[in-house]
Amino acid sequence: MNNFNQELTDRLGILHAQGLRRELRRVDSPPGTRIRIDGRTLLNFSSNDYLGLAGDPLLKEAAIRAVEKYGAGSGASRLICGSLAPHHELEETLANFKGAEAALSFSTGYATAIGTICALLGKNDVMVLDKLVHACIVDAARLSGAKIRVFAHNDLDGLEKMLRWSSAFRLSGSMLKRELQPPRILIVTESIFSMDGDAAPLREIAALKEKYGAWLMVDEAHATGLYGKNRRGLAEESGVCGQIEVQMGTLGKAVGASGGYICGSRPLIDYLVNRARSFIFSTAPVPAAAAAATAGVRLIQSPEGERRQRVLWEHVEKCRTGILPVPDSSKDGDRLEACPTLSAIIPILIGDEARAVAASAALRERDIFVPAIRYPTVARGKARLRVTLTATHTPDDVSELVAALQSIRHHK
Ligand SMILES: *Cc1c(COP(=O)(O)O)cnc(C)c1O
């Protein structure tokens, strides 16, 4: 083996020794509440397909029709000749769904964050981030070159401190370099956090951003389709849609397809078409993905979407009351603890990486699939089981999960 492979093998060995080495699992079934892995059928509590749309006949038919009409590939980037009718239909549907002036779709949520943040900010600007924002926002922040200020998770005092610092920085910046734009301040948070399943205090954050003249970007990846009367997300439920300059989300979770989106003002969208490099320098998403996403959004808007939203919350209630109350134990590793906020994501904190992996394996012995989430997805020593519920689970599925969680708790 040459040095290159030797070095990589050594690095993998270190990951393995730390309980952090990861491997792909081949799944031999469509997305759903039952998945086939290694010849076994498992009850699946790991999907972000919260409303069960990924395998829905309406979305599949939309994708098939798009393939037949527009082909398998899109042939070019959006600004050349790849801006196909299904992309435009998707963007009109998204703007209508979110009650926004305009929308732009990207190939993934990851590309959405990278393209949008780097288009809006440069090295003279400041980005203020919640400590737990998704990796794509952290990567975008770094790539933009902006000054990065991080506040403790959901800590409004910390946020205000960073905003005060940013305002002072802005003042000094505009005095030093009169020819430049004064520095911009962009606050970025998720609405429902992907690994903790808790909610950001959006009303208070919006008030602070007004007070300090900052811009606000909210990533609704785990809230789109699930919250609010029109299922637009937590911003709708919190009544702050009008105060968020940049509304971001993914089409790969509750929407059931793939891609990402920004909703906002017409100038924002026109600007991103000109400046978001992950949008400009990349082949347009395949027509099937855009058409499936359009069908997913329309289903979310329909009475069936409302029904699924209701069923999902019933499952969440049932699961949470089944897991709680938390047994009191002072030993860190023995705690199975659900976080107190209502979301489809129910993290069960374990702490130690190897114990989290063992707990996941114990559930798998019972034909239940709940992944162990470890560093670098969460901080070291904050490993957890991450349960996600979907509208297509049955009440019996949820009972089975709760019983299995109770039994692994007692067999430590
Ligand atoms: C999943 C996720 C993304 C990325 O979206 P993809 O479409 O999967 O690339 C962005 N932000 C958050 C909070 C996410 O959970």
Ligand as a Chemical Component Dictionary entry (heavy atoms), coordinates in Angstrom:
data_LIG
# 
_chem_comp.id                   LIG 
_chem_comp.type                 NON-POLYMER 
_chem_comp.pdbx_formal_charge   0 
_chem_comp.three_letter_code    LIG 
# 
loop_
_chem_comp_atom.comp_id 
_chem_comp_atom.atom_id 
_chem_comp_atom.alt_atom_id 
_chem_comp_atom.type_symbol 
_chem_comp_atom.charge 
_chem_comp_atom.model_Cartn_x 
_chem_comp_atom.model_Cartn_y 
_chem_comp_atom.model_Cartn_z 
_chem_comp_atom.pdbx_ordinal 
LIG C1 C1 C 0 -31.246 18.468 5.990 1  
LIG C2 C2 C 0 -30.931 19.870 6.311 2  
LIG C3 C3 C 0 -30.393 20.738 5.359 3  
LIG C4 C4 C 0 -29.913 20.256 4.028 4  
LIG O1 O1 O 0 -30.943 19.976 3.166 5  
LIG P1 P1 P 0 -30.689 18.900 1.997 6  
LIG O2 O2 O 0 -31.804 19.146 1.066 7  
LIG O3 O3 O 0 -30.735 17.569 2.657 8  
LIG O4 O4 O 0 -29.350 19.199 1.417 9  
LIG C5 C5 C 0 -30.256 22.056 5.691 10 
LIG N1 N1 N 0 -30.575 22.518 6.914 11 
LIG C6 C6 C 0 -31.050 21.696 7.875 12 
LIG C7 C7 C 0 -31.386 22.247 9.201 13 
LIG C8 C8 C 0 -31.240 20.361 7.603 14 
LIG O5 O5 O 0 -31.677 19.553 8.559 15 
# 
loop_
_chem_comp_bond.comp_id 
_chem_comp_bond.atom_id_1 
_chem_comp_bond.atom_id_2 
_chem_comp_bond.value_order 
_chem_comp_bond.pdbx_ordinal 
LIG C1 C2 SING 1  
LIG C2 C3 SING 2  
LIG C2 C8 DOUB 3  
LIG C3 C4 SING 4  
LIG C3 C5 DOUB 5  
LIG C4 O1 SING 6  
LIG O1 P1 SING 7  
LIG P1 O2 DOUB 8  
LIG P1 O3 SING 9  
LIG P1 O4 SING 10 
LIG C5 N1 SING 11 
LIG N1 C6 DOUB 12 
LIG C6 C7 SING 13 
LIG C6 C8 SING 14 
LIG C8 O5 SING 15 
# 
